[in-house]
Amino acid sequence: MSSPGSTTSLPSGLSVLTTFPDVLFIPEIVFGGLVWILVASSKVPFPMLQGWVMFVSVFCFVMSITLLCLYICSVHGGSSFWVSLDAICQSTAALFYLSAAVLEAYSTYVLGFPMMTAIHYRENIAAVVFAFLATLVYVIHEVFSLLRWKSS
């Protein structure tokens, strides 16, 4: 619960783009979009594994853009509910992306270079790298969102 003297809240307007950890929405969207594009264009050897990776990348991409737009439009109005929502969303995204990155790495490892063309192998490797980068950014955002939630 928020105390009356609490000053920790979500930024409003364009200050979202200059406030840490909310500035991390930009790399989340960029890396998530790259994962989405690379998985969509790569060979699909295991539909269930890569289907989960695709779901996670699209879900987190849409969630990040939605939250960014809502924060820029100041929909939160300084409510402590939005601080909790931000922490929950970032925690969920970090967990989802960790599982997706591990599954993408596993499917790329199992298939390996001899079973795929060089271009498909490189696409899968790039998807793995960007999935782990997205995971890292979401985890950093999660940690600082949880700290903000705890102090609110």
Contacts in CASP RR format, 6 or more apart in sequence:
PFRMAT RR
TARGET T0000
AUTHOR 0000-0000-0000
METHOD contacts of the structure
MODEL  1
MSSPGSTTSLPSGLSVLTTFPDVLFIPEIVFGGLVWILVASSKVPFPMLQ
GWVMFVSVFCFVMSITLLCLYICSVHGGSSFWVSLDAICQSTAALFYLSA
AVLEAYSTYVLGFPMMTAIHYRENIAAVVFAFLATLVYVIHEVFSLLRWK
SS
1 80 0 8 1.000
2 80 0 8 1.000
2 83 0 8 1.000
2 152 0 8 1.000
6 80 0 8 1.000
6 151 0 8 1.000
6 152 0 8 1.000
8 83 0 8 1.000
8 148 0 8 1.000
8 151 0 8 1.000
8 152 0 8 1.000
9 76 0 8 1.000
9 78 0 8 1.000
9 80 0 8 1.000
9 83 0 8 1.000
9 152 0 8 1.000
10 16 0 8 1.000
10 22 0 8 1.000
10 71 0 8 1.000
10 76 0 8 1.000
10 78 0 8 1.000
10 82 0 8 1.000
10 83 0 8 1.000
10 86 0 8 1.000
11 18 0 8 1.000
11 19 0 8 1.000
11 22 0 8 1.000
11 71 0 8 1.000
12 71 0 8 1.000
12 72 0 8 1.000
12 74 0 8 1.000
12 76 0 8 1.000
12 77 0 8 1.000
12 78 0 8 1.000
13 71 0 8 1.000
13 72 0 8 1.000
13 73 0 8 1.000
13 74 0 8 1.000
14 72 0 8 1.000
16 22 0 8 1.000
16 23 0 8 1.000
16 25 0 8 1.000
16 68 0 8 1.000
16 71 0 8 1.000
16 72 0 8 1.000
17 23 0 8 1.000
17 26 0 8 1.000
17 72 0 8 1.000
20 144 0 8 1.000
21 140 0 8 1.000
21 141 0 8 1.000
21 144 0 8 1.000
21 145 0 8 1.000
21 148 0 8 1.000
22 68 0 8 1.000
22 71 0 8 1.000
24 137 0 8 1.000
24 140 0 8 1.000
24 141 0 8 1.000
25 64 0 8 1.000
25 67 0 8 1.000
25 68 0 8 1.000
25 141 0 8 1.000
27 133 0 8 1.000
27 134 0 8 1.000
27 137 0 8 1.000
28 60 0 8 1.000
28 64 0 8 1.000
28 93 0 8 1.000
28 134 0 8 1.000
28 137 0 8 1.000
28 138 0 8 1.000
28 141 0 8 1.000
29 61 0 8 1.000
29 64 0 8 1.000
29 65 0 8 1.000
29 68 0 8 1.000
31 130 0 8 1.000
31 131 0 8 1.000
31 133 0 8 1.000
31 134 0 8 1.000
31 137 0 8 1.000
32 57 0 8 1.000
32 60 0 8 1.000
32 61 0 8 1.000
32 64 0 8 1.000
32 130 0 8 1.000
32 134 0 8 1.000
33 57 0 8 1.000
33 61 0 8 1.000
34 126 0 8 1.000
34 127 0 8 1.000
34 130 0 8 1.000
35 53 0 8 1.000
35 57 0 8 1.000
35 100 0 8 1.000
35 104 0 8 1.000
35 127 0 8 1.000
35 130 0 8 1.000
35 131 0 8 1.000
35 134 0 8 1.000
36 54 0 8 1.000
36 57 0 8 1.000
36 58 0 8 1.000
36 61 0 8 1.000
38 123 0 8 1.000
38 124 0 8 1.000
38 126 0 8 1.000
38 127 0 8 1.000
38 130 0 8 1.000
39 50 0 8 1.000
39 51 0 8 1.000
39 53 0 8 1.000
39 54 0 8 1.000
39 57 0 8 1.000
39 104 0 8 1.000
39 127 0 8 1.000
40 54 0 8 1.000
41 123 0 8 1.000
42 50 0 8 1.000
42 120 0 8 1.000
42 123 0 8 1.000
42 124 0 8 1.000
42 127 0 8 1.000
43 111 0 8 1.000
43 116 0 8 1.000
43 117 0 8 1.000
43 120 0 8 1.000
43 123 0 8 1.000
43 124 0 8 1.000
44 50 0 8 1.000
44 51 0 8 1.000
45 107 0 8 1.000
45 110 0 8 1.000
45 111 0 8 1.000
45 115 0 8 1.000
45 116 0 8 1.000
46 107 0 8 1.000
46 110 0 8 1.000
49 103 0 8 1.000
49 104 0 8 1.000
49 106 0 8 1.000
49 107 0 8 1.000
50 103 0 8 1.000
50 104 0 8 1.000
50 107 0 8 1.000
52 99 0 8 1.000
52 100 0 8 1.000
52 103 0 8 1.000
53 100 0 8 1.000
53 103 0 8 1.000
53 104 0 8 1.000
53 127 0 8 1.000
53 131 0 8 1.000
56 96 0 8 1.000
56 97 0 8 1.000
56 99 0 8 1.000
56 100 0 8 1.000
57 100 0 8 1.000
57 131 0 8 1.000
57 134 0 8 1.000
59 96 0 8 1.000
60 93 0 8 1.000
60 96 0 8 1.000
60 97 0 8 1.000
60 134 0 8 1.000
60 138 0 8 1.000
63 89 0 8 1.000
63 93 0 8 1.000
64 93 0 8 1.000
67 86 0 8 1.000
67 89 0 8 1.000
70 76 0 8 1.000
76 82 0 8 1.000
80 152 0 8 1.000
83 145 0 8 1.000
83 148 0 8 1.000
83 149 0 8 1.000
83 152 0 8 1.000
84 149 0 8 1.000
86 145 0 8 1.000
86 148 0 8 1.000
86 149 0 8 1.000
87 142 0 8 1.000
87 145 0 8 1.000
87 146 0 8 1.000
87 148 0 8 1.000
87 149 0 8 1.000
90 138 0 8 1.000
90 141 0 8 1.000
90 142 0 8 1.000
90 145 0 8 1.000
90 146 0 8 1.000
91 142 0 8 1.000
91 145 0 8 1.000
91 146 0 8 1.000
93 138 0 8 1.000
93 142 0 8 1.000
94 135 0 8 1.000
94 138 0 8 1.000
94 139 0 8 1.000
94 141 0 8 1.000
94 142 0 8 1.000
97 131 0 8 1.000
97 134 0 8 1.000
97 135 0 8 1.000
97 138 0 8 1.000
98 135 0 8 1.000
98 139 0 8 1.000
100 131 0 8 1.000
101 128 0 8 1.000
101 131 0 8 1.000
101 132 0 8 1.000
101 134 0 8 1.000
101 135 0 8 1.000
104 124 0 8 1.000
104 127 0 8 1.000
104 128 0 8 1.000
104 131 0 8 1.000
105 128 0 8 1.000
105 131 0 8 1.000
105 132 0 8 1.000
107 124 0 8 1.000
108 121 0 8 1.000
108 124 0 8 1.000
108 125 0 8 1.000
108 127 0 8 1.000
108 128 0 8 1.000
111 121 0 8 1.000
111 124 0 8 1.000
112 121 0 8 1.000
113 121 0 8 1.000
116 124 0 8 1.000
END
